[in-house]
Amino acid sequence: MKNSHEHYYVPSQSAWPIVATFALFFMAFGGGLLINYGSPLLLTAGVGLMAYIFYGWFSKVVEESHDGLYSVQMDNSFRLGMAWFIFSEVMFFAAFFGALFYIRTLAMPWLNGEGDHAMTHELLWPNFIGEWPLLNTPAATSSVPSGLPDPFHLPLINTVLLMLSSVTLTIAHHALKDNDRVKTIRWMAITLVLGVAFLIVQGIEYYEAYAHLGLTLESGIYGSTFFMLTGFHGIHVTLGSIILLVILIRLLKGHFSPDKHFGFEASAWYWHFVDVVWLGLFIFVYIV
Amino acid sequence: MTSAVGHHHGPATGITRWLFTTNHKDIGSMYLIFSLLMFFIGGSMALVIRMELVEPGLQVVQPEFFNQMTTMHGLIMVFGAVMPAFVGLANWMVPLMIGAPDMALPRLNNFSFWLLPFAFFMLLSTLVMDGGAPDFGWTFYAPLSTTYAPPSVTFFIFAIHLAGVSSILGAINVIVTIMNMRAPTMSYMKMPLFVWTWLITAFLLVAVMPVLAGTVTMMLTDIHFGTSFFDAGGGGDPVLFQHLFWFFGHPEVYIMILPAFGIISQIVPTFSRKPLFGYASMVYATSSIALLSFTVWAHHMFTVGIPLVGELFFMYATMLISVPTGVKVFNWVATMFRGSMTFETPMLFAIAFIVLFTIGGFSGLMLAISPADFQYHDTYFVVAHFHYVLVPGAVFSIMAAAYYWMPKWTGNMYDEYLGKCHFWCSFVGLNLTFFPMHFVGLAGMPRRIPDYSIQFADFNLVSSLGGFLFGFSQLIFVLVVVKCVKGGKKAEAVVWEGAEGLEWQVPSPAPYHTFETPPEVK
């Protein structure tokens, strides 16, 4: 550890961050323009620029890593950075899980006439019967679902797919450590296929919810928590799949060595995190 | 601002130096200048508020615009002035204090900074949009911020997202730097307190900024995509918004004060020429405050109708925080006790901090008493309370830090006479502004209202006069900074007689690159 302190690589000037700032700003301001004024131009430009930056900035990092600029200490910086980034993601999901638990254990019983908010029930919605899953909302203005997704049908398949993908990813990791590249690439590809399969099944589930069950974002608080939680998870699986794809391409190019492959490990951490979130969803959104 | 005496390579020339920089000192300077700019913009809005409140009745602005001013003032001061100032200080000082060559992730650091000007450009641009800027208070409670919000709320939400990304990435950088970049012999319990408090602050940031992001996202979908998170008619609950917001918001107020504690813990020992009293207890007190901060949020919501058991829990948990805070105040006073004290500008700000922050702490204790809070809630007493912890608390500590380290940054001593003028004008101004607010608040004057009953007129006039004194006094600070950057008495490496720490081992001004090989720490 002591020696590693001697050569901490401090990159010289870089244009990537400021360009990335423009990209993110275009996305944010463009998002506002799209929602308020229906103009998708700036948002599209932002997304495109952001994709270019991800490619360019990470390529630069890969290049620097190949040039041997990164010490053990630098590797540790990346590890810590990734770990804390994942922690921030955990807290993002915690907000939505927190909302779900709050609604189910406190707000809905109050609307039902229990505890301190009994007057709300009596004065506003005396006919409201609160039970989870909440299909008939108090104001009853939103679209009422005719049913809910069966947890032991598509969601169970998805659970199996994601759990399997975690296993296959670990097999790929062990193969990489054993310097068996063919095996690594094979299992990595299988992991990616499982991830994409998950997304397809999730898409089918959404389609069925909208087309057949009448369960939409506008179906009151159930639809809100259901689609926001599974939706953000789905976005994370999409991002995770893209990351896995990039790692797969890098493996095909011959990147990574048995003892130095943090890019691979970071993608695995992210994938396992997404996996754990799904378990929470499967239990608290679908089953319980 | 820094001259290029590093043997490695100096700064690039021209605008690209600032746009493309990966240097923690450049980025720190940009953060500080940005926050000063925001301080003046947010301050001008405060002066619009005070101008309207000079006398009862409506005279200067329309109520709608008044609401926009209170909202934007709060948002800009919290997210644009205080937080970036602390991040700027962390950027400049943390690598110097732990003997690191730079921040751990220098390009990410540049990204974190540059997001901020864009975020605040976006937030300020709402002022010229149809329907005006956000007008629902800086706490943006639903349904005011959802059902009844102006259209510009969409841009407000995305601006918060940008600022949030900046904060999270900046905080990750600070954590990684402190955990991984310390000089090899610097153990955690040898770290300067400013570094310790920032480590804990950064943890709080990473823990709660994502919750804020989730909350504004729920607002966005409630407004535009038909979800019902904060709509009881759809089975949601507007009070859920308050829970989510204050789960972020209460740690947020400690985000704005823990680095201040660190700064004061650096300055008081220097000018008392004694080591800090109770170093370890300071570390544990800071950690306790941070952990407790996750368990007190609903004290902001005593009157919204939470169950009795909630009132009790959050009341006692809140009061518990005064224990570690008391430890800190005790330690600072004990550090000064029998010290060879001198009273240069940083020390004046630090002592004022200790006294006035403690007043803010006591009024906080009063507000924590749930039954009493039913009387104080949403009155000017609350405004007085949080301005006492934020202005002579956070802002004074930032000023103290600026005076304390400015010679290290610029290589020149600042003008001590002007510095003292700045201090005394600010001190008098802020007390004139905020002390009377305690009285009008206890008498029942509600906050965020552009008009008021006639019996509050005298105290409000005093507040307004004090507000203008405080506001214009800050121009003295600009003068001090400009003079100090341009020239002045040359500063030595150890600027202050009693100063200890690695930052004083490098020359003044600090070379562009420092500690490329780590120093020995005794």
Interface residues (C-beta under 8 A of the other chain):
Chain A: M1 K2 H5 E6 Y8 V10 P11 S12 Q13 S14 A15 W16 P17 I18 A20 T21 F22 L24 F25 A28 F29 G31 G32 I35 N36 W57 Q73 N76 S77 L80 G81 W84 F85 F87 S88 E89 M91 F92 F93 A94 A95 F96 G98 A99 Y102 I103 L106 A107 M108 W110 L111 G115 D116 H117 T120 L124 G130 L134 T137 P138 A139 T141 S142 T216 L217 E218 G220 I221 Y222 G223 S224 T225 F227 M228
Chain B: H9 A12 T16 R17 L19 F20 T21 T22 A100 P101 D102 A104 L105 P106 R107 L108 N110 F111 W114 L115 F118 A119 M122 P151 T154 F155 I157 F158 A159 H161 L162 V165 I168 A171 I172 N173 I175 V176 M179 N180 M181 A183 P184 V206 A207 V208 M209 P210 V211 A213 G214 T215 T217 M218 L220 T221 H224 F225 G226 T227 S228 F229 D231 A232 G233 G234 G235 G236 D237 V239 L240 H243 L244 F247 G305 I306 P307 L308 H513 T517 P518
